[in-house]
Amino acid sequence: MPIWKDKTKNWNDDTIASSETKAGSFRLSIHRHIAYEPDVWLTSCAHIFSQSPLKSKGLQEAKFEAESKLLAILEEAVSDLRRGDY
């Protein structure tokens, strides 16, 4: 299970606004954004996806959903490489 580090807290209270983990050379984050409703988590992973909204509202659930999203994309890429579908 990845170790997540809480990076920022909201200015008006102590709730987490951003958290990130590393998976090999990938840096996966969940975060809030002013353009979205306050209870919407987004996930980003450099060169893979950026500010992708998550369905999860809770912090732990959003972390798991972000991990699952990255894993699904990587598994599909590996599968494509093995089949020669690129």
C-alpha positions as CSV (number, residue, x, y, z in Angstrom):
1,M,0.0,0.0,0.0
2,P,1.5,3.4,-1.0
3,I,2.4,5.9,1.6
4,W,0.6,9.2,1.0
5,K,1.9,12.5,2.3
6,D,-0.5,15.3,3.0
7,K,0.9,18.4,1.3
8,T,-1.5,21.3,1.9
9,K,-4.3,22.3,4.2
10,N,-7.1,24.6,3.5
11,W,-6.4,28.2,4.7
12,N,-9.7,28.4,6.7
13,D,-9.5,25.1,8.6
14,D,-7.3,22.0,9.0
15,T,-8.8,19.9,6.3
16,I,-6.5,18.3,3.7
17,A,-6.5,20.0,0.3
18,S,-3.8,18.0,-1.4
19,S,-2.0,14.7,-0.9
20,E,0.5,12.8,-2.9
21,T,2.4,9.5,-3.2
22,K,5.1,8.1,-5.4
23,A,4.8,4.9,-7.5
24,G,8.2,4.3,-9.0
25,S,9.0,7.4,-11.0
26,F,5.3,8.4,-11.0
27,R,4.0,11.1,-8.7
28,L,0.3,10.6,-8.1
29,S,-1.7,13.3,-6.3
30,I,-5.2,14.1,-5.3
31,H,-6.2,17.7,-4.8
32,R,-8.9,20.2,-4.8
33,H,-9.4,23.0,-7.3
34,I,-11.2,26.3,-7.1
35,A,-13.1,25.6,-10.4
36,Y,-14.8,22.6,-8.9
37,E,-17.3,22.2,-6.0
38,P,-15.5,22.1,-2.6
39,D,-16.2,18.3,-2.1
40,V,-14.7,17.2,-5.4
41,W,-11.3,15.5,-5.5
42,L,-9.2,15.6,-8.6
43,T,-6.3,13.4,-9.4
44,S,-3.1,14.2,-11.4
45,C,-0.1,12.1,-12.5
46,A,2.4,13.9,-14.7
47,H,2.4,12.9,-18.3
48,I,-0.6,10.5,-17.7
49,F,-3.6,12.6,-16.6
50,S,-4.2,16.0,-15.1
51,Q,-7.0,17.3,-12.9
52,S,-9.2,14.3,-13.6
53,P,-12.3,14.4,-11.3
54,L,-12.9,11.5,-8.9
55,K,-16.3,10.2,-7.8
56,S,-15.1,9.7,-4.2
57,K,-15.9,12.4,-1.7
58,G,-13.8,11.1,1.2
59,L,-10.0,11.5,1.5
60,Q,-9.2,7.8,1.8
61,E,-11.6,6.7,-0.8
62,A,-10.2,9.4,-3.2
63,K,-6.7,8.0,-2.6
64,F,-7.8,4.5,-3.4
65,E,-9.7,5.6,-6.5
66,A,-6.6,7.6,-7.8
67,E,-4.4,4.5,-7.3
68,S,-6.9,2.3,-9.1
69,K,-7.1,4.8,-12.0
70,L,-3.3,4.9,-12.5
71,L,-3.0,1.1,-12.1
72,A,-5.7,0.6,-14.8
73,I,-4.0,2.9,-17.2
74,L,-0.6,1.3,-16.7
75,E,-2.0,-2.3,-17.0
76,E,-3.6,-1.3,-20.3
77,A,-0.4,0.1,-21.6
78,V,1.6,-3.0,-20.6
79,S,-1.1,-5.2,-22.3
80,D,-0.9,-3.1,-25.4
81,L,2.9,-3.4,-25.5
82,R,2.7,-7.2,-25.1
83,R,0.2,-7.4,-28.0
84,G,2.0,-4.9,-30.1
85,D,-1.0,-2.5,-30.2
86,Y,0.8,0.8,-30.4
